[in-house]
Amino acid sequence: MQNSLTRRRFMLMMAALSTAPLISTCALKQLPISIGLQAWPGYEPIPLARGLGWLDETKVKLVQTSSATESLKLLEQGKIDGAGLTLDEVLRAREKGIALSVILVFDISVGADMLLARPEIKSLAAIKGLRVGVEEGALGALMLHEVLKAAGIKREDVSIVSLTIDQQAEAWRRDNIDAVVTYEPVASQIKAMGAEKLFDSSQIPEVILDVLAVRSSLIDAAHGDALHHLVATHLRALKYLNANPDAASYYLASHFKMPPEQVLASLKGLVLPDLENNTRLLATSSPAILKSSAIISETMQKAGILHHPADSKNLLHPEFLPKEVS
């Protein structure tokens, strides 16, 4: 009789243990995330979604940053959970020990990143010996490397002036620089002061991609709801932007601090991948972004920005892409 009771109790105990993970998973508390975004046309569907009331800010907190440099600093300090960054910035951060994973491609730059120069400077080679403003992050260094290569000159042939994106227009206004590696919306401000474009990202296809990068440690069940919501909301707002560009531009004008027509113009140098193209870039058996990553990694090594080939392990996490966009 005692043995029978012991066996029965043992079986009941095992049954209770077997259901414990299920109960724990179902009751798992969902945690919010914080995402750093600077003012950049490719990131704007997310602020647009907030303006339209689609972004649940109990799940996703947007942190406005002044530059990619600030976003990376906040990531390094553990003050935000993810950020909009260029893929080269993600690769450099990973080499420095900041474990980041890509869950969405915001945009592919096909002209929105550029070198602007004073109107009297008529060629790339003519920047030799002049003052060139550049944000000394991975993107700035990569663009400068490509500019100098196209110009046929070396880094020591120009005087580098380190400027974050939010400092560039004022430096131009004060005549502290002769040329600048920049991007929208600041590029439009500098062009309005007479600058001429000598080089842009259309000359280096598939090298500059903006992505949504989050801490790899957040790829878990507790943050899954917030990550799914953020990606789906971006794609929903992108669909709205494509269908209603004029209406969307009015929502974004105050955020960009420029007229609505200039907001739309700033998007012309970008390809904004929808769900289908994000799937092609991230979620196929041979994701297209890995090819771009290899090209970028090789270019960055030649420029001395990376010391080793980029490690693609745990780089991509496409599972947060929705099956369809509402």
C-alpha positions in Angstrom: 0.0 0.0 0.0 2.9 2.4 0.9 4.7 1.7 -2.4 1.5 2.4 -4.3 1.0 5.7 -2.6 4.6 6.7 -3.2 4.3 5.9 -6.9 1.0 7.8 -7.2 2.6 10.8 -5.5 5.6 10.6 -7.7 3.4 10.6 -10.8 1.4 13.6 -9.6 4.6 15.4 -8.9 6.0 14.7 -12.3 2.8 15.8 -14.0 2.9 19.1 -12.1 6.5 19.7 -13.1 5.8 19.0 -16.7 3.1 21.7 -16.9 5.2 24.3 -15.0 7.1 25.6 -18.1 3.9 26.0 -20.0 2.3 28.0 -17.1 5.5 30.1 -16.8 5.6 30.9 -20.5 2.0 31.8 -20.7 2.3 34.1 -17.7 5.7 35.6 -18.8 5.7 39.3 -18.4 6.2 41.2 -21.6 8.8 44.0 -21.3 9.0 47.3 -23.2 12.0 48.4 -25.3 13.6 51.7 -25.9 14.9 52.6 -29.4 17.2 55.5 -30.3 16.4 57.3 -33.6 18.0 60.4 -35.1 16.3 62.5 -37.7 16.8 60.6 -40.9 14.3 60.1 -43.7 14.6 56.3 -43.7 13.6 56.1 -40.1 10.6 58.4 -40.4 7.8 55.8 -40.8 8.2 55.1 -37.0 7.7 58.7 -35.9 4.9 58.9 -38.5 3.3 55.9 -36.9 3.5 57.6 -33.5 1.9 60.7 -35.0 -0.9 58.6 -36.4 -1.5 56.9 -33.0 -0.4 53.5 -34.1 2.7 53.1 -32.0 2.0 51.7 -28.5 4.4 53.7 -26.3 3.8 51.3 -23.4 5.7 48.8 -25.6 8.1 50.9 -27.5 9.8 54.1 -26.2 11.4 56.3 -28.9 14.5 58.2 -27.8 15.4 61.1 -30.1 19.1 61.3 -30.6 21.1 64.0 -32.4 23.4 61.6 -34.3 24.5 58.0 -34.9 27.4 58.8 -32.6 25.0 59.6 -29.7 22.9 56.5 -30.5 25.9 54.3 -30.3 27.1 55.9 -27.1 23.7 55.3 -25.5 23.8 51.7 -26.6 27.3 51.3 -25.2 26.1 52.8 -21.9 23.1 50.5 -21.7 20.6 53.4 -21.8 18.7 52.2 -24.9 17.9 48.7 -26.2 18.3 49.4 -29.9 18.7 52.0 -32.6 18.5 52.9 -36.2 22.0 52.5 -37.5 23.8 51.9 -40.8 24.9 48.3 -41.3 28.6 49.3 -41.2 28.0 51.0 -37.8 26.4 47.7 -36.6 29.4 45.7 -37.8 31.9 48.1 -36.1 29.9 48.0 -32.9 29.8 44.2 -32.9 33.6 44.1 -33.3 33.9 46.5 -30.3 31.9 44.0 -28.2 28.4 45.5 -28.4 26.3 42.5 -29.4 23.6 43.7 -31.8 21.3 41.9 -34.2 19.4 43.2 -37.2 15.6 42.7 -37.3 14.6 45.1 -40.1 16.1 47.0 -43.0 14.9 50.6 -43.0 16.4 51.8 -46.2 19.1 51.4 -48.9 20.8 54.7 -49.7 21.0 55.4 -53.4 22.0 59.1 -53.2 20.9 60.4 -49.8 24.4 60.2 -48.4 26.8 62.6 -50.1 29.8 64.9 -50.2 28.9 68.6 -50.5 31.5 71.3 -51.4 31.7 75.0 -51.8 30.5 76.1 -55.3 34.0 77.1 -56.4 35.3 73.5 -55.9 34.5 71.8 -59.2 35.9 68.3 -58.8 36.6 65.7 -56.1 40.4 66.0 -56.7 40.1 69.7 -55.9 39.3 68.9 -52.2 43.0 68.1 -51.8 44.5 70.3 -49.0 41.1 71.5 -47.9 39.0 71.2 -44.7 36.5 68.3 -44.9 33.9 67.9 -42.2 32.9 64.3 -41.4 31.2 62.5 -38.5 34.0 60.2 -37.2 31.8 57.1 -36.9 31.8 54.0 -39.2 29.5 55.6 -41.8 31.5 58.8 -42.0 34.7 57.0 -42.3 33.3 54.6 -44.9 31.9 57.5 -47.0 35.2 59.4 -46.7 37.2 56.4 -47.8 35.0 56.0 -50.9 35.2 59.8 -51.6 39.0 59.8 -51.4 39.3 56.7 -53.5 37.1 58.3 -56.2 39.2 61.5 -55.9 42.5 59.6 -56.2 43.9 61.2 -53.0 44.8 59.9 -49.5 43.4 60.8 -46.1 46.5 62.8 -45.2 45.8 64.9 -48.3 42.8 66.6 -46.6 42.3 68.3 -43.2 39.6 66.3 -41.4 37.2 68.3 -39.2 35.3 66.0 -36.9 31.6 67.0 -36.8 28.5 65.2 -35.7 25.6 65.6 -38.1 23.9 68.2 -35.9 27.0 70.4 -35.9 27.5 70.4 -39.7 25.2 73.1 -40.9 26.5 75.6 -38.3 30.1 74.7 -39.3 29.3 75.4 -42.9 27.6 78.7 -42.0 30.6 79.8 -40.1 32.9 78.9 -43.0 34.8 76.4 -40.8 34.8 73.7 -43.6 35.2 73.6 -47.3 33.4 70.3 -47.9 31.4 67.9 -45.8 30.3 64.3 -45.8 26.6 64.5 -44.8 23.1 63.3 -45.3 19.5 64.3 -45.2 17.9 66.4 -43.8 21.1 68.4 -43.0 22.2 68.0 -46.6 19.3 70.1 -47.8 20.1 72.8 -45.3 23.7 73.0 -46.5 22.6 72.9 -50.2 20.3 75.9 -49.4 23.4 77.8 -48.4 25.0 77.2 -51.8 26.8 73.9 -51.5 27.2 71.6 -54.6 27.1 67.8 -54.6 30.3 66.2 -55.8 29.7 62.5 -54.8 26.8 60.5 -53.4 25.9 56.9 -52.4 24.4 56.1 -55.8 28.0 55.6 -56.9 28.5 52.9 -54.3 25.4 50.7 -54.6 24.4 48.4 -51.7 27.1 49.7 -49.4 25.0 52.0 -47.2 21.9 50.3 -45.6 20.1 51.6 -42.6 18.8 48.9 -40.2 17.0 48.4 -37.0 19.5 46.9 -34.6 18.7 45.6 -31.1 20.7 44.1 -28.4 21.1 40.4 -29.2 20.2 39.6 -25.5 16.7 41.0 -26.2 15.9 38.3 -28.7 13.8 36.4 -26.2 10.2 35.7 -25.2 10.0 38.6 -22.8 10.7 41.2 -25.5 9.0 39.4 -28.4 5.7 41.3 -28.3 7.4 44.7 -28.3 9.8 43.7 -31.2 6.9 42.3 -33.3 4.9 45.4 -32.6 7.7 47.8 -33.6 8.5 46.0 -36.9 4.9 45.6 -37.9 4.1 49.2 -37.0 7.0 50.5 -39.1 5.8 48.5 -42.1 2.2 49.7 -41.6 3.4 53.3 -41.6 5.6 52.7 -44.6 2.6 51.4 -46.5 0.6 54.5 -45.5 3.5 56.8 -46.6 3.6 55.1 -50.0 -0.1 55.4 -50.5 -0.5 58.9 -49.0 2.8 60.8 -49.4 1.3 64.3 -49.3 -0.6 63.6 -46.1 2.3 61.8 -44.5 4.7 64.7 -45.3 2.6 67.1 -43.2 2.9 64.8 -40.2 6.7 64.7 -40.7 7.3 68.3 -41.6 7.4 69.5 -37.9 9.7 66.6 -37.0 12.1 67.4 -39.8 11.7 71.2 -39.3 11.3 71.7 -43.0 8.4 72.3 -45.5 6.4 69.2 -46.5 7.6 69.3 -50.1 11.2 69.1 -48.9 10.4 66.1 -46.7 9.3 64.2 -49.8 12.4 65.4 -51.7 14.6 64.0 -49.0 13.2 60.5 -49.6 14.3 60.4 -53.2 17.7 59.2 -52.5 16.4 56.1 -50.7 14.8 52.8 -51.3 12.5 51.9 -48.4 12.1 48.1 -48.4 8.5 46.8 -47.8 7.7 43.5 -46.2 8.4 41.5 -49.4 11.8 43.1 -49.8 12.7 42.8 -46.1 11.9 39.1 -46.4 14.3 38.9 -49.4 17.0 40.8 -47.6 16.7 39.0 -44.2 14.7 35.8 -44.3 15.5 33.7 -47.3 17.9 30.7 -47.3 20.6 33.1 -48.7 19.7 36.5 -47.3 20.7 39.3 -49.6 22.0 41.5 -46.7 24.7 39.0 -46.0 26.2 39.7 -49.4 26.1 43.4 -48.7 27.6 42.7 -45.2 30.6 40.9 -46.8 31.1 43.8 -49.3 30.9 46.4 -46.5 33.2 44.3 -44.3 35.9 44.1 -47.0 35.6 47.8 -47.7 35.9 48.7 -44.1 38.9 46.5 -43.6 40.7 48.2 -46.5 39.8 51.6 -45.0 41.2 50.4 -41.6 37.7 50.8 -39.9 37.4 47.0 -39.2 40.4 44.9 -38.1 38.8 41.5 -38.9 36.2 40.1 -41.3 32.7 40.8 -39.9 31.2 37.8 -38.1 27.7 37.1 -39.4 26.8 34.7 -36.5 23.6 35.9 -34.8 23.6 39.0 -37.0 20.1 38.5 -38.6 16.8 37.8 -36.7 14.0 38.0 -39.3 11.5 36.2 -37.1 9.9 39.5 -36.1 8.7 40.3 -39.6 4.9 39.9 -39.8 3.2 37.5 -42.3 1.3 40.5 -43.7 0.9 44.2 -43.3 -2.4 45.6 -42.1 
